[in-house]
Amino acid sequence: MIRKAALIASLSAALLAPMVATAPSAAAGKQAVALTLGSVTPDYSTELNTEIKFSGTVSNTTSTPLSGLTIRLRYSPQRFADRASMRAFLAGSTTQQLTPSTTSQLSNQAVAANGSLSWEITRSPVQLSLRQYGVYPVAVEVVQLGYQVIAEQRTVITYAPTTPGQKPQKTKLAVALPVIDQPHRSDDAHFVDDKLVNALGQKGMLTNLAKIAKSAPKSVTWFVEPGLLDDLNQMSSPYTVRTKKNGDQAKPASQEAKLWLDTMRAELARSPVAALPYADPDVAALAHQGLDTQTAKALALGGQKARQLLKRDDIQTALNWPVDGVLDADALDLLSVGHVQGVLLNSANVPTQQPVTYTPDAAATLDTVGGPVTALLTDPELSRTFEFEPGGQGSTTLNKLRFIAETAMIAGEPGQTTPRSVVVAPSRRWNPNPMLVTTLLKTAGKLPWLQLTQLGSIKPGKTQVPRAGLTYTEQNRKDELGPKYLTPIKELAANAALTSQITVNKGDSPFDAAVLRAVSGAWRNSTPAGRGLTKQVQSTVKTTMGQIQITGADRPRTLAGSEGQVPISVRNSGTQTISLFIDVKSNDPDVLAVDFNPKEPLTILKGQSGGVQVPMAAKSSGDATVTVQLRTADGQPYGKASRLTIRTTGYTGIALVIVGAALAVMLAAVVTRILRRRSLKKPARTPQTRESESV
């Protein structure tokens, strides 16, 4: 009976273990017991007799006490051959056999309903049969009734002896951290949401980034999106949120936004900072949809805003991190023409020509129309350790052990005679866990096989692994902002440019930033929000263009005589002095001829009106119309054209005869009056006067 029971237990364990190993995360979510690996100390072992302590908790998620539970450690004395095999083990996609090492009774107590108990297991490398430098698999299991595995947590331990001949070369490690978010304003004066308030909250993304910045080593390179800094700077003063549902809402100045900017200025003062193009535009989509000029504007404005708001002149703009870390040759050409010399890319974007069993160097050279560009390729597995995967079983302890193991394996890969570079870059839009990121950065600075370095210091070596060039998949193309989204923005960009071209101070481009916000890569997965922002900008641009108007278009003008000048006036209700040309064309050349070709533009002060005298000549009587179009200096139409009615009589000769006759009659009347007055002034003739005259 005993042998039969043992056989049943053995078969049950054999059947249950693979089930748990295949999908530990999914199984854990359905089970009554939750197993937590709280710590493994030390981080890695250097001596055979070093004590390795595993500790954690077992939690009962049911309303019934659980008893008969045991914690068991399983291990393998066979180190992983490569990083891929380690990845497969941790993902539960391998049935690698592990040897039971030791067990720990849970104090012989039942785990109370909805309660938990602590556990601890201590072993040494020699007890686990570790003999060589490398990374080894281990698993902690919760066993019920001595055979049924009801929870499992897989992890790895690193053994790095200090004996001569086993010390690996140091790997250069560069860490890039993003400070990126979606745009929160439409035009410069209006926010489309108030989400930054939450980001500045106690557990918000921006607050977490500031915590990391306070302790991060100065070798970390920060990629900052200047549009985010610009939004926060605007929030530091009273601001307005405009939504379709609630209209305009006035908001008080945010002290949190001001404090965050002050904190980041201070903490990043001695760290390398790279400015992304303003609003993080979808450069690949711009290249493919005929909006090339926006990239250059974004690069220039991004550098300007970052230098201004971080109060530093050494902000890097030659180093770029495109949306999703992926681009094609067209997008790369746009960046290179904008003086970008290095791009941070996912390694899958520039794969090796042939599969390799080791980790290739992070730097590669790409050819562009602007000259060679350095591609800095991120390591996906290392980068993922800086984040907790959604729905996964990650923890600071597990991620740290994984990070240590990955870097140790890279350093110890066979056939490497020269130091290599590795780049870590988490997801561009993330809400980091400050404890996790800070722990990993501190750990990286202590590992003897790593050397923290700045991203900008990584250069392609003389001998590079042959790579296949930029690999841009059909899915990458589908992920871009498409033509349906960008077509309205082309018209918006054209109109926005016109408002700048007519200003006297050509440096003022009030809608450049607004257009860039509309083409942000943030809208790839949120096109409705992007369209809402675009509509707000379109409305503001339309209103701005409407502030420049031809006055009196609703009443007819009269041409006095066969030839003359008709005044046409323009009102500038905007906030800047403008300079433009007025184009006037006759719509009825048989009735009215217009000869107007100004050489100099018309300048109108803000809040003022200005006008021109347009020469016209009537060829016959009747009403005629002219089209008046405002134009920029390069001849582009500004706003819609206006039609004016010009009234002509066609009786100019008769009118002159009538006027002449009237003048003659008036002249005769004047002469008659003068003669009459003279006759009245002569004295009357007396008898004496007549006698004198006769003598």
C-alpha positions as CSV (number, residue, x, y, z in Angstrom):
1,M,0.0,0.0,0.0
2,I,2.8,2.4,0.8
3,R,4.6,1.7,-2.5
4,K,1.3,2.1,-4.3
5,A,0.6,5.5,-2.6
6,A,4.1,6.6,-3.4
7,L,3.7,5.6,-7.0
8,I,0.4,7.5,-7.2
9,A,2.1,10.6,-5.7
10,S,5.0,10.3,-8.0
11,L,2.7,10.1,-11.1
12,S,0.6,13.0,-9.8
13,A,3.6,15.2,-9.4
14,A,4.9,14.2,-12.8
15,L,1.6,15.2,-14.4
16,L,1.0,18.3,-12.4
17,A,4.5,19.8,-12.7
18,P,4.5,20.2,-16.5
19,M,1.1,21.8,-16.3
20,V,2.4,24.4,-13.8
21,A,5.6,24.9,-15.7
22,T,3.8,25.5,-19.0
23,A,1.9,28.5,-17.9
24,P,2.8,29.6,-14.4
25,S,1.3,33.1,-14.7
26,A,-2.1,31.9,-16.0
27,A,-2.3,29.1,-13.4
28,A,-1.4,31.4,-10.5
29,G,-4.3,33.7,-11.4
30,K,-6.8,30.8,-10.9
31,Q,-5.3,29.1,-7.8
32,A,-6.1,29.6,-4.2
33,V,-2.5,30.1,-3.3
34,A,-0.3,33.0,-4.3
35,L,3.5,32.5,-4.1
36,T,5.7,35.5,-3.8
37,L,9.5,35.5,-4.0
38,G,10.4,38.6,-1.9
39,S,14.2,38.5,-2.1
40,V,17.2,36.5,-3.1
41,T,20.4,37.5,-1.4
42,P,23.1,38.1,-2.4
43,D,22.3,39.3,-5.9
44,Y,24.9,36.9,-7.3
45,S,27.3,34.4,-5.7
46,T,31.1,34.6,-6.0
47,E,32.1,31.7,-3.7
48,L,31.1,28.1,-3.5
49,N,30.1,28.4,0.1
50,T,28.3,31.7,-0.2
51,E,25.0,31.4,1.5
52,I,22.0,32.1,-0.9
53,K,18.8,33.0,1.0
54,F,15.5,32.7,-0.8
55,S,12.5,34.2,1.1
56,G,9.0,35.3,0.4
57,T,5.3,34.6,1.4
58,V,2.5,32.3,0.6
59,S,-0.9,33.8,0.6
60,N,-4.3,32.1,0.9
61,T,-6.8,33.9,-1.4
62,T,-9.7,31.8,-0.3
63,S,-12.1,32.0,2.7
64,T,-11.0,28.6,3.9
65,P,-7.8,27.8,5.8
66,L,-5.2,25.7,3.9
67,S,-3.0,23.2,5.6
68,G,-0.3,20.6,4.6
69,L,1.6,23.1,2.5
70,T,5.4,22.9,1.8
71,I,7.8,25.2,0.1
72,R,10.2,23.3,-2.2
73,L,13.3,24.6,-4.1
74,R,14.1,22.9,-7.3
75,Y,17.3,23.6,-9.3
76,S,19.5,22.4,-12.2
77,P,23.3,22.1,-12.0
78,Q,23.3,22.7,-15.8
79,R,23.8,26.3,-16.7
80,F,22.0,27.9,-19.5
81,A,23.8,27.6,-22.9
82,D,22.5,31.0,-24.1
83,R,20.1,33.8,-23.4
84,A,17.4,32.2,-25.6
85,S,17.3,29.0,-23.4
86,M,17.0,31.2,-20.3
87,R,14.1,33.1,-21.9
88,A,12.3,29.9,-22.8
89,F,12.7,28.6,-19.2
90,L,11.3,31.7,-17.6
91,A,8.4,31.9,-20.1
92,G,7.4,28.3,-19.1
93,S,7.9,27.1,-22.6
94,T,10.4,24.4,-21.7
95,T,10.1,21.2,-19.7
96,Q,13.6,21.4,-18.4
97,Q,14.0,19.0,-15.5
98,L,14.8,20.5,-12.1
99,T,16.2,18.6,-9.2
100,P,14.5,19.0,-5.8
101,S,16.9,20.6,-3.3
102,T,15.3,21.3,0.0
103,T,11.9,22.0,1.5
104,S,10.6,24.4,4.1
105,Q,7.6,23.6,6.2
106,L,5.3,26.6,6.8
107,S,5.8,26.4,10.5
108,N,3.5,23.4,10.4
109,Q,0.7,25.9,10.5
110,A,-2.4,26.2,8.2
111,V,-2.5,29.3,6.2
112,A,-5.4,31.3,7.5
113,A,-8.3,32.3,5.2
114,N,-7.2,35.4,3.3
115,G,-4.0,35.2,5.2
116,S,-0.3,34.7,4.5
117,L,2.8,33.1,6.0
118,S,6.5,33.8,5.4
119,W,9.0,31.2,4.2
120,E,12.7,31.0,3.8
121,I,15.1,28.6,2.2
122,T,18.9,28.8,2.4
123,R,21.4,27.0,0.1
124,S,24.9,27.5,-1.2
125,P,26.4,27.1,-4.7
126,V,28.2,23.9,-3.7
127,Q,24.9,22.5,-2.4
128,L,23.3,23.4,-5.8
129,S,26.2,21.9,-7.6
130,L,27.3,25.1,-9.3
131,R,30.8,24.9,-10.6
132,Q,31.2,27.3,-13.5
133,Y,30.6,31.0,-14.2
134,G,27.1,31.3,-15.6
135,V,23.3,31.5,-15.0
136,Y,21.3,28.6,-13.6
137,P,17.6,27.9,-13.4
138,V,15.7,27.5,-10.1
139,A,12.1,27.3,-9.2
140,V,10.2,27.7,-5.9
141,E,7.1,25.6,-5.5
142,V,4.2,25.3,-3.1
143,V,3.4,21.7,-2.6
144,Q,0.3,20.4,-0.9
145,L,0.1,16.9,0.7
146,G,3.7,16.2,-0.2
147,Y,3.2,15.8,-4.0
148,Q,0.7,18.3,-5.5
149,V,2.3,21.4,-6.9
150,I,-0.2,24.2,-6.5
151,A,2.0,27.2,-7.2
152,E,5.3,27.8,-8.8
153,Q,7.7,30.8,-9.3
154,R,10.6,30.4,-11.8
155,T,13.7,32.5,-11.6
156,V,17.5,32.3,-12.1
157,I,20.6,32.7,-10.0
158,T,24.0,33.9,-11.2
159,Y,27.3,32.4,-10.2
160,A,30.3,34.6,-10.9
161,P,33.4,33.2,-9.2
162,T,36.4,35.5,-8.8
163,T,38.9,32.8,-9.6
164,P,41.5,33.7,-12.2
165,G,40.6,32.9,-15.8
166,Q,36.9,33.1,-15.2
167,K,36.5,36.9,-15.0
168,P,34.6,38.1,-18.0
169,Q,35.2,41.3,-19.9
170,K,33.2,44.4,-19.0
171,T,30.3,45.3,-21.2
172,K,29.5,48.9,-21.8
173,L,25.9,49.6,-20.8
174,A,24.1,52.7,-21.9
175,V,20.6,53.5,-20.5
176,A,18.1,55.8,-22.2
177,L,15.0,56.9,-20.3
178,P,12.1,58.6,-22.0
179,V,10.2,61.7,-20.8
180,I,7.4,61.5,-23.3
181,D,3.7,62.0,-23.3
182,Q,0.9,62.8,-25.7
183,P,0.1,66.5,-26.5
184,H,-2.4,68.1,-24.3
185,R,-2.9,71.4,-26.1
186,S,-4.5,72.2,-29.5
187,D,-3.4,75.8,-30.2
188,D,-1.0,77.4,-27.8
189,A,-3.7,78.9,-25.7
190,H,-6.1,76.0,-25.2
191,F,-5.6,72.6,-23.6
192,V,-7.8,69.7,-24.9
193,D,-7.7,67.9,-21.6
194,D,-6.4,68.2,-18.0
195,K,-4.7,64.8,-17.7
196,L,-1.4,66.3,-16.7
197,V,-2.9,67.0,-13.3
198,N,-3.0,63.2,-12.8
199,A,0.5,62.7,-14.2
200,L,1.7,65.2,-11.6
201,G,-0.2,63.3,-8.8
202,Q,1.4,61.2,-6.1
203,K,1.7,58.1,-8.3
204,G,1.6,59.8,-11.7
205,M,4.0,59.3,-14.5
206,L,5.7,62.7,-14.2
207,T,6.1,62.3,-10.4
208,N,7.7,58.9,-10.9
209,L,10.1,60.2,-13.5
210,A,11.2,63.0,-11.1
211,K,11.8,60.4,-8.4
212,I,14.1,58.4,-10.7
213,A,15.9,61.5,-11.9
214,K,16.9,62.3,-8.3
215,S,18.9,59.2,-7.9
216,A,19.8,58.1,-11.4
217,P,23.5,58.1,-12.3
218,K,24.8,60.9,-14.6
219,S,25.5,58.4,-17.3
220,V,21.8,57.9,-18.1
221,T,20.7,59.7,-21.2
222,W,17.3,61.3,-21.0
223,F,15.1,61.7,-24.1
224,V,12.8,64.7,-23.4
225,E,9.8,65.7,-25.6
226,P,9.9,69.5,-25.6
227,G,6.1,69.8,-26.2
228,L,5.5,68.2,-22.8
229,L,7.8,70.7,-21.2
230,D,5.9,73.4,-23.1
231,D,2.6,72.2,-21.8
232,L,3.8,72.1,-18.2
233,N,5.3,75.6,-18.6
234,Q,1.9,76.8,-19.8
235,M,0.2,75.1,-16.8
236,S,2.5,77.1,-14.5
237,S,0.3,80.1,-15.2
238,P,-3.5,80.3,-15.3
239,Y,-4.6,78.2,-18.3
240,T,-7.8,77.2,-20.2
241,V,-9.1,73.8,-21.0
242,R,-11.4,73.6,-24.0
243,T,-13.6,70.5,-24.5
244,K,-16.5,69.8,-26.8
245,K,-18.7,68.9,-23.8
246,N,-17.9,71.6,-21.3
247,G,-16.5,74.5,-23.5
248,D,-13.8,76.7,-22.1
249,Q,-12.9,76.2,-18.4
250,A,-10.5,78.5,-16.7
251,K,-7.9,76.7,-14.5
252,P,-5.6,78.2,-11.9
253,A,-1.8,78.1,-12.2
254,S,-0.4,74.7,-11.2
255,Q,2.3,74.9,-8.6
256,E,2.9,71.1,-9.2
257,A,3.8,71.8,-12.8
258,K,6.2,74.6,-11.8
259,L,7.8,72.4,-9.1
260,W,8.3,69.5,-11.5
261,L,10.0,71.7,-14.1
262,D,12.3,73.2,-11.4
263,T,13.1,69.7,-10.2
264,M,13.9,68.3,-13.6
265,R,16.1,71.3,-14.5
266,A,18.1,70.7,-11.3
267,E,18.4,66.9,-11.5
268,L,19.2,66.7,-15.2
269,A,21.7,69.6,-15.1
270,R,24.7,67.3,-15.4
271,S,23.1,64.5,-17.3
272,P,23.1,64.1,-21.1
273,V,19.7,65.2,-22.5
274,A,18.5,64.7,-26.0
275,A,15.5,66.7,-27.3
276,L,13.0,64.9,-29.5
277,P,11.3,66.8,-32.3
278,Y,8.5,69.0,-30.9
279,A,5.4,67.0,-30.1
280,D,7.1,63.7,-31.1
281,P,5.7,63.7,-34.7
282,D,5.2,60.5,-36.7
283,V,8.2,61.1,-38.9
284,A,7.6,57.9,-41.0
285,A,4.0,59.0,-41.7
286,L,5.1,62.5,-42.6
287,A,7.6,61.1,-45.1
288,H,5.1,58.9,-46.7
289,Q,2.2,61.3,-46.9
290,G,3.8,64.4,-48.3
291,L,4.3,66.4,-45.1
292,D,8.1,66.4,-45.2
293,T,8.6,70.0,-44.1
294,Q,7.0,69.3,-40.7
295,T,10.0,67.2,-39.6
296,A,12.5,70.0,-40.0
297,K,10.1,72.4,-38.1
298,A,9.7,69.9,-35.3
299,L,13.5,69.4,-35.0
300,A,14.2,73.1,-34.9
301,L,11.3,74.0,-32.5
302,G,12.1,71.0,-30.3
303,G,15.7,72.1,-29.8
304,Q,14.7,75.7,-29.2
305,K,12.0,74.8,-26.6
306,A,14.2,72.3,-24.7
307,R,17.1,74.7,-24.4
308,Q,14.7,77.5,-23.3
309,L,12.7,75.5,-20.7
310,L,15.6,73.4,-19.3
311,K,17.8,76.5,-19.3
312,R,20.7,74.6,-21.0
313,D,22.6,75.3,-24.2
314,D,24.0,71.8,-24.6
315,I,20.8,70.0,-25.3
316,Q,21.4,67.3,-28.0
317,T,19.3,67.4,-31.2
318,A,21.5,65.2,-33.3
319,L,20.4,62.1,-31.4
320,N,16.8,60.9,-32.2
321,W,14.4,58.2,-30.9
322,P,11.7,57.7,-33.5
323,V,8.1,56.6,-32.7
324,D,8.2,52.9,-31.6
325,G,11.9,52.9,-32.2
326,V,11.3,51.9,-35.8
327,L,11.7,53.8,-39.2
328,D,12.4,53.2,-42.8
329,A,14.9,54.7,-45.3
330,D,12.5,57.6,-46.2
331,A,12.0,58.6,-42.6
332,L,15.7,58.3,-41.8
333,D,16.6,60.5,-44.8
334,L,14.3,63.2,-43.4
335,L,16.0,63.0,-40.1
336,S,19.5,63.1,-41.6
337,V,18.7,66.1,-43.7
338,G,17.7,67.7,-40.3
339,H,21.2,67.1,-39.1
340,V,20.4,64.0,-37.0
341,Q,23.5,61.8,-36.7
342,G,22.3,59.0,-34.5
343,V,19.0,57.1,-34.0
344,L,17.9,54.9,-31.2
345,L,16.2,51.9,-32.7
346,N,14.7,48.5,-31.8
347,S,17.2,45.8,-32.8
348,A,14.5,44.1,-34.9
349,N,14.6,47.2,-37.1
350,V,18.2,46.5,-38.1
351,P,18.6,42.7,-37.8
352,T,21.8,40.8,-38.5
353,Q,22.1,39.2,-41.9
354,Q,22.4,35.8,-40.4
355,P,21.2,34.6,-37.0
356,V,23.9,34.7,-34.3
357,T,24.1,32.9,-31.0
358,Y,25.7,35.8,-29.1
359,T,24.7,39.4,-28.4
360,P,26.0,41.7,-31.2
361,D,27.4,45.2,-30.5
362,A,24.7,47.8,-30.2
363,A,26.1,50.2,-32.8
364,A,25.8,50.0,-36.5
365,T,26.2,52.4,-39.5
366,L,23.4,53.3,-41.8
367,D,23.7,55.2,-45.1
368,T,21.4,58.1,-45.8
369,V,21.1,61.0,-48.3
370,G,22.6,63.2,-45.5
371,G,25.6,60.9,-44.9
372,P,26.3,58.1,-42.5
373,V,24.0,57.8,-39.4
374,T,24.8,55.7,-36.3
375,A,22.1,53.3,-35.3
376,L,22.1,52.5,-31.6
377,L,20.1,49.3,-31.2
378,T,18.3,48.5,-28.0
379,D,18.4,45.1,-26.3
380,P,14.7,44.0,-26.0
381,E,15.2,41.5,-23.1
382,L,17.2,43.9,-20.9
383,S,14.9,46.8,-21.7
384,R,11.9,44.8,-20.6
385,T,13.4,44.3,-17.1
386,F,12.9,48.0,-16.5
387,E,9.1,47.5,-16.7
388,F,6.5,45.3,-15.2
389,E,4.7,43.5,-18.0
390,P,0.9,44.0,-17.8
391,G,-0.7,40.9,-16.2
392,G,2.6,39.3,-15.6
393,Q,4.2,38.0,-12.4
394,G,7.0,40.6,-12.4
395,S,8.5,42.1,-9.2
396,T,11.5,44.2,-8.3
397,T,13.2,41.0,-7.1
398,L,12.5,38.9,-10.2
399,N,13.3,41.7,-12.6
400,K,16.6,42.4,-10.8
401,L,17.6,38.8,-10.9
402,R,16.7,38.7,-14.6
403,F,18.7,41.8,-15.3
404,I,21.8,40.5,-13.5
405,A,21.5,37.2,-15.3
406,E,21.1,38.7,-18.8
407,T,24.1,41.0,-18.4
408,A,26.2,38.2,-16.9
409,M,25.4,36.0,-19.8
410,I,26.3,38.8,-22.3
411,A,29.6,39.3,-20.6
412,G,30.4,35.6,-20.6
413,E,29.3,34.7,-24.1
414,P,32.1,32.7,-25.8
415,G,34.1,34.1,-28.7
416,Q,34.1,37.7,-27.5
417,T,37.6,39.2,-27.6
418,T,36.7,42.9,-27.4
419,P,34.3,44.7,-25.1
420,R,30.8,45.3,-26.5
421,S,28.1,47.9,-26.0
422,V,24.6,47.2,-25.0
423,V,21.7,49.7,-24.9
424,V,18.7,49.6,-22.6
425,A,15.6,51.7,-23.4
426,P,12.1,50.9,-21.9
427,S,8.9,51.8,-23.7
428,R,8.8,55.4,-24.9
429,R,5.4,56.1,-23.3
430,W,5.5,54.4,-19.9
431,N,4.6,55.0,-16.3
432,P,7.8,53.7,-14.6
433,N,8.0,52.1,-11.2
434,P,10.6,54.3,-9.4
435,M,11.7,51.5,-7.0
436,L,12.3,49.1,-9.9
437,V,14.2,51.5,-12.1
438,T,16.3,52.9,-9.3
439,T,17.1,49.4,-8.1
440,L,18.3,48.3,-11.5
441,L,20.4,51.4,-12.1
442,K,22.1,51.0,-8.7
443,T,22.6,47.3,-9.4
444,A,24.1,48.0,-12.9
445,G,26.6,50.4,-11.2
446,K,27.8,47.6,-8.9
447,L,28.1,44.6,-11.2
448,P,31.8,43.9,-12.0
449,W,31.0,42.9,-15.6
450,L,29.3,46.2,-16.5
451,Q,30.5,49.7,-17.2
452,L,27.9,52.4,-17.3
453,T,28.4,54.8,-20.2
454,Q,26.6,57.6,-21.9
455,L,24.6,56.7,-25.0
456,G,26.4,59.3,-27.1
457,S,29.8,57.7,-26.4
458,I,28.8,54.4,-28.2
459,K,30.3,54.3,-31.7
460,P,30.4,51.6,-34.3
461,G,33.5,49.4,-34.1
462,K,35.9,48.8,-36.9
463,T,34.5,45.3,-37.4
464,Q,30.7,45.2,-37.3
465,V,28.3,42.3,-37.5
466,P,26.8,42.2,-41.0
467,R,23.3,43.6,-40.8
468,A,20.4,43.5,-43.2
469,G,19.8,47.2,-43.2
470,L,16.5,48.8,-42.2
471,T,13.7,46.2,-42.0
472,Y,10.4,47.9,-42.1
473,T,7.5,45.5,-42.2
474,E,4.0,45.8,-43.6
475,Q,2.7,45.9,-40.0
476,N,5.1,48.8,-39.2
477,R,3.5,50.7,-42.2
478,K,0.0,50.0,-41.0
479,D,0.9,51.3,-37.5
480,E,1.6,54.8,-39.0
481,L,-0.9,57.6,-39.1
482,G,-2.7,57.0,-42.4
483,P,-3.7,59.2,-45.3
484,K,-7.3,59.4,-44.0
485,Y,-6.0,61.0,-40.8
486,L,-3.4,63.2,-42.4
487,T,-5.2,64.6,-45.4
488,P,-7.1,67.3,-43.4
489,I,-3.9,68.2,-41.7
490,K,-2.3,69.1,-45.1
491,E,-4.8,71.8,-45.6
492,L,-4.5,72.9,-42.0
493,A,-0.7,73.1,-42.3
494,A,-1.1,75.2,-45.5
495,N,-3.5,77.7,-43.9
496,A,-1.4,77.8,-40.8
497,A,1.6,78.7,-42.8
498,L,-0.3,81.5,-44.5
499,T,-1.0,83.2,-41.2
500,S,2.7,83.4,-40.6
501,Q,3.7,84.5,-44.0
502,I,1.7,87.8,-43.9
503,T,3.1,88.9,-40.5
504,V,5.7,91.6,-40.7
505,N,7.8,89.6,-38.2
506,K,8.3,86.4,-40.1
507,G,9.7,84.7,-37.0
508,D,6.3,84.5,-35.5
509,S,4.7,81.2,-36.4
510,P,1.7,80.9,-34.1
511,F,0.4,77.6,-35.5
512,D,3.6,75.6,-36.2
513,A,3.5,74.0,-32.8
514,A,-0.3,73.3,-33.1
515,V,0.2,71.5,-36.4
516,L,3.0,69.4,-34.9
517,R,0.7,68.4,-32.1
518,A,-1.8,67.2,-34.6
519,V,0.7,64.9,-36.3
520,S,2.1,63.5,-33.1
521,G,2.9,59.7,-33.0
522,A,0.9,59.6,-29.8
523,W,-2.3,59.5,-32.0
524,R,-1.3,56.2,-33.7
525,N,-3.4,54.3,-31.2
526,S,-5.8,57.1,-30.5
527,T,-6.9,58.7,-33.7
528,P,-10.2,60.0,-32.3
529,A,-8.4,62.1,-29.8
530,G,-6.0,63.3,-32.5
531,R,-8.9,64.3,-34.8
532,G,-10.5,66.2,-31.9
533,L,-7.4,68.2,-31.4
534,T,-7.0,68.8,-35.1
535,K,-10.6,70.2,-35.3
536,Q,-9.9,72.6,-32.5
537,V,-6.8,73.9,-34.3
538,Q,-8.7,74.1,-37.6
539,S,-11.3,76.3,-35.9
540,T,-8.7,78.6,-34.4
541,V,-6.8,79.0,-37.7
542,K,-10.1,79.8,-39.5
543,T,-10.9,82.4,-36.9
544,T,-7.5,83.9,-37.2
545,M,-7.7,84.1,-41.0
546,G,-11.1,85.7,-40.7
547,Q,-9.6,88.6,-38.7
548,I,-8.2,89.9,-42.0
549,Q,-11.2,91.1,-44.0
550,I,-12.0,93.3,-47.1
551,T,-14.4,95.8,-45.8
552,G,-17.6,97.0,-47.5
553,A,-17.9,93.9,-49.7
554,D,-21.7,94.0,-49.2
555,R,-22.3,97.5,-50.8
556,P,-21.7,98.6,-54.4
557,R,-19.0,101.1,-55.4
558,T,-19.5,103.9,-58.0
559,L,-17.0,104.8,-60.7
560,A,-17.3,108.6,-61.3
561,G,-16.5,109.1,-65.0
562,S,-15.2,106.8,-67.6
563,E,-12.0,106.5,-65.7
564,G,-11.2,106.9,-62.1
565,Q,-10.0,105.2,-58.9
566,V,-12.1,103.0,-56.6
567,P,-10.9,102.6,-52.9
568,I,-10.6,99.1,-51.5
569,S,-10.1,98.8,-47.7
570,V,-8.8,95.9,-45.6
571,R,-9.3,95.6,-41.8
572,N,-6.7,93.9,-39.6
573,S,-8.5,92.8,-36.4
574,G,-5.6,90.5,-35.5
575,T,-2.9,91.0,-32.9
576,Q,0.1,91.5,-35.2
577,T,1.1,93.9,-37.9
578,I,0.5,92.4,-41.4
579,S,1.9,92.9,-44.8
580,L,0.1,91.6,-47.9
581,F,-0.8,92.3,-51.5
582,I,-4.3,93.0,-52.9
583,D,-5.1,91.4,-56.2
584,V,-8.1,92.9,-58.2
585,K,-9.4,91.4,-61.4
586,S,-12.5,92.4,-63.4
587,N,-15.1,89.7,-63.9
588,D,-16.8,91.8,-66.8
589,P,-13.9,93.1,-69.0
590,D,-16.4,94.3,-71.7
591,V,-17.9,96.6,-69.1
592,L,-15.1,97.5,-66.8
593,A,-11.3,97.3,-67.2
594,V,-8.9,97.1,-64.2
595,D,-5.3,98.0,-64.4
596,F,-3.8,97.3,-61.0
597,N,-0.4,95.7,-60.4
598,P,1.1,96.9,-57.1
599,K,4.8,96.6,-56.6
600,E,4.9,97.1,-52.8
601,P,2.8,95.3,-50.2
602,L,0.1,96.9,-48.1
603,T,1.2,97.1,-44.4
604,I,-1.6,97.4,-41.8
605,L,-1.0,97.8,-38.1
606,K,-2.9,95.5,-35.6
607,G,-6.4,96.8,-35.0
608,Q,-6.2,99.2,-38.0
609,S,-7.5,99.4,-41.5
610,G,-5.5,100.1,-44.7
611,G,-6.5,100.4,-48.3
612,V,-5.5,101.1,-51.9
613,Q,-6.9,103.1,-54.8
614,V,-7.6,100.8,-57.8
615,P,-7.6,102.5,-61.3
616,M,-10.7,101.4,-63.3
617,A,-12.1,102.4,-66.7
618,A,-15.7,102.0,-67.8
619,K,-16.4,100.8,-71.4
620,S,-20.2,100.9,-71.2
621,S,-22.9,101.5,-68.7
622,G,-24.2,99.1,-66.2
623,D,-23.0,97.2,-63.1
624,A,-19.8,95.1,-63.2
625,T,-18.1,93.0,-60.6
626,V,-14.5,92.6,-59.6
627,T,-12.8,89.9,-57.6
628,V,-10.5,91.0,-54.8
629,Q,-8.1,88.4,-53.4
630,L,-5.6,89.0,-50.6
631,R,-2.2,87.4,-51.4
632,T,1.0,86.7,-49.6
633,A,4.4,87.9,-50.9
634,D,4.9,84.8,-52.9
635,G,1.5,85.1,-54.5
636,Q,-0.5,82.5,-52.5
637,P,-4.1,83.4,-51.9
638,Y,-5.0,84.3,-48.3
639,G,-8.5,83.5,-47.3
640,K,-11.5,83.5,-49.7
641,A,-11.8,86.0,-52.5
642,S,-14.5,88.7,-52.3
643,R,-16.7,90.0,-55.2
644,L,-17.4,93.8,-55.3
645,T,-20.0,95.5,-57.5
646,I,-18.9,98.5,-59.4
647,R,-21.6,100.8,-60.9
648,T,-20.8,102.6,-64.2
649,T,-23.2,105.0,-66.1
650,G,-21.8,105.0,-69.7
651,Y,-23.0,108.7,-70.3
652,T,-19.8,110.5,-69.5
653,G,-19.8,112.8,-72.7
654,I,-23.4,114.0,-72.3
655,A,-22.6,114.6,-68.6
656,L,-19.8,116.9,-69.7
657,V,-22.0,118.9,-72.1
658,I,-24.6,119.3,-69.4
659,V,-22.0,120.5,-67.0
660,G,-20.5,122.9,-69.6
661,A,-23.9,124.4,-70.4
662,A,-24.7,124.8,-66.8
663,L,-21.4,126.7,-66.4
664,A,-22.2,129.0,-69.4
665,V,-25.6,129.9,-68.0
666,M,-24.1,130.5,-64.7
667,L,-21.4,132.7,-66.3
668,A,-24.0,134.8,-68.2
669,A,-26.0,135.3,-65.1
670,V,-22.9,136.5,-63.3
671,V,-22.1,139.1,-66.1
672,T,-25.6,140.4,-66.2
673,R,-25.5,140.9,-62.5
674,I,-22.2,142.8,-62.7
675,L,-23.5,145.2,-65.4
676,R,-26.7,145.8,-63.5
677,R,-24.8,146.7,-60.4
678,R,-22.6,149.2,-62.4
679,S,-25.7,150.9,-63.8
680,L,-27.2,151.4,-60.4
681,K,-24.0,153.1,-59.2
682,K,-24.2,156.1,-61.9
683,P,-25.7,159.5,-60.6
684,A,-29.0,160.8,-62.0
685,R,-28.8,163.6,-64.8
686,T,-30.1,167.1,-63.7
687,P,-31.0,170.2,-65.9
688,Q,-27.7,171.8,-65.1
689,T,-25.9,168.6,-66.1
690,R,-27.7,168.6,-69.5
691,E,-26.9,172.2,-70.1
692,S,-23.3,171.7,-69.3
693,E,-23.2,168.7,-71.7
694,S,-24.8,170.8,-74.5
695,V,-22.2,173.6,-74.2
